[in-house]
Amino acid sequence: GYAFYAPVVYSGFMGMNSTLYIQNSGDECTSLELWFKAQDDCLRAMVCEVMALAPGYTAEINAAGCVPPGFIGSVWLRSTQPLGIVVDQVSSGALMSYTGRPGSLDYPSEYDKYYSGGSNVAYGPLMYREYNGWDTRVHVQNMSGVKAAKVKVYFVDHKGGIITTLVDWVCPRGEQTFFLPMVNNL
């Protein structure tokens, strides 16, 4: 089997909505499961679609059809074939897109050579806080399916000096958001 992550998915959260485009990149039909995980909900994920997808075909799935209004969280997918995934984030004034990442099913397979467990350190080189109408959200996803992760986010100035830090827990396969206008002393 195969696993994939889409770390940030919205359903009517602050006017944002997400649509997932999932293409079967394999040479056989695939079964497909989407597991939606609400932010800060470590107890359970919501399964949405269990379907079959022919080779080369693309499914379009609107997150609003799977989760309640106001949802923010992540989705992980399981399939029997490799997939290509694009997520569109849409609001009245913006369109943002990103690609889904391969994940691990937590047991050895030949597919593991394509999987990256993420990084313990990531950098966001440019962030805005209340600048000409722009604000930044830092999304951190825990790619482990079994262990919670404690994360520490450093906010630094243009010289690399630490301004402030934030620490929080991220549920297994969960996501946590750090919204800059809510961070003091920046």
N, C-alpha and C positions, 0 to 999 in steps of 0.2 A: 504494500500500500504506500501511499504518498500523503504527506501533510503539508499544508501551507498556512501562512498567517497573513491577515490584513489588519494592521495594528490600530487603525482609527476608523470607526464607522459611526455615522450619525443617522438619526431618524427624527427630524424636526427639532434638533437641539440648536437653539439660537439661530434658527432659520436655515441650518445646514441639513442636507440630505445626501445619502450615499447610494450609489448604484454600483454593483459589482458586475463585471464582465468576465466570465469564466470560460476559457477555451480548452477543449480536450486536445492536448498536444500529442497524445499517444496514438497507437495504431489499432486500438480496440475500443469498444464502448466502455464507458466508465460509470460506476456508481459514484454518487457525489453527496456528501453531507456537509451542511454549514452549521457550525456551532457558534452562536452569538453569546458573548460574555460581557455583561454590563460592568462598567467601571465600578470599582469598590464592592463588587458582589463576588466573594470568593466561594460561595456555596454551590452554585449550579450554573450551567450554561443552557441556553435555549436552542434546541435543534429546529431548523427552519425547513430546509428542502432536503428531501432524499429523492434523487432523481437519477435517470440515466442520461448520458450525453454521448452522442456518436462522435467518432474521430473527426477532428477538424471543425466541429460545430461549437458555437458560442452561446452560452446562456446569459441572459440579462436579468439580474435579480436586484430589485429595489429593496433596500433595508427596511423601508417603511411597511412593506408587506410581511415582514418577519418579526419585528420588534415594536413595542409601544412607542407612541410619540414622546419626544424628550430624551430618547435613548442616546447615550454615548458609551462606546465601548470598543470591543474588538471582535473579530470573527476568525475562527480557524476552520480549515476545510480538510476533509479526508476524501481520498479518491483511490481508484485502482489503476489509474493512468496518470502520467505527468500532466500538469495544467499550466496554462498561462492566465494570469489574473491581473486585471486593471481595475482600480477603484476610482470612481469620479466622486468628488465632493462638490456639491452644487448649492449655491445660495443665490439670492437675488442679484448680488453684485460680484460673484466670484465663481470660478471653476478651477478646481485643483485636482490633479490626478497623481496616482502613484501605483506601483506594481506590488503585487503580493510576493511574499518571500517563502521559499521552501522551509519546511520545519521538519522536526524529527518525531517519529511515532514512539520514541523511547524504547525501541528494540532494534537490534542490528538488522540492516538490510543493505543490498547493493546500492540503494538510492542514497545512503548516507554520504557518499562522496560528493553529492551536490548540496548537501545541507551545511549551513554555517550556523553555529549556535549563537550567533550575535556577537556582540563585543561587550566587554566590561567597561570600556571607555568609548564615548562617542562625543563628537564636537559639533556645535552649531555656531558657525563662524559669524553670522550676522543676525541680530535679533532686534526687534523694535518694541518699545513700550510707549504707548500713547504718543506716537510720532506721526504727524500728518494723517491721523486716522488709522494708522497701522498698529497692531498689537501682535504679539507672538505667543503661541502655546507650544510648550515642550511636551511631547508625548513619549513616554517610556513604556515599552512592552516587555513583559517577562515571557520569554520563549520556552521556559520549562513548563512541562505539563503536570509536575508533581510538587514543586517547591516554591514557596513564596520568596520573593527577592526584596532585599532592603536596598534602596537606591539613594544616592546622595548626588544632588545636582549643584554644581558650582556655578555661580554667576561672576564673571570676571570683567574688568574694565579693558580698555584698548591696550594696556600695557601688560595684561596678564595678572594683575593684582586681584585677589578675591574680594568681591564686594559683599556677598552673602552666600549662604548655602541653605538648601532645603533637603530634608530627609523624609522618606516615606516608604511604606511597604507596597509591593505590587503583587497581586494574587497570581497563582499559577495560570498561565495563558491569559493573564489580565493586562490591563493598560492603566497608566496613571498620567494625569495631565497637570502640568505646572503652567498656570496662566500668568504671564508677567505683570499685568496691571494689579494682580492680587498679591504680588510679592513686595513687601516693605523694603525700604532703604535701597532701591535700585536707582 
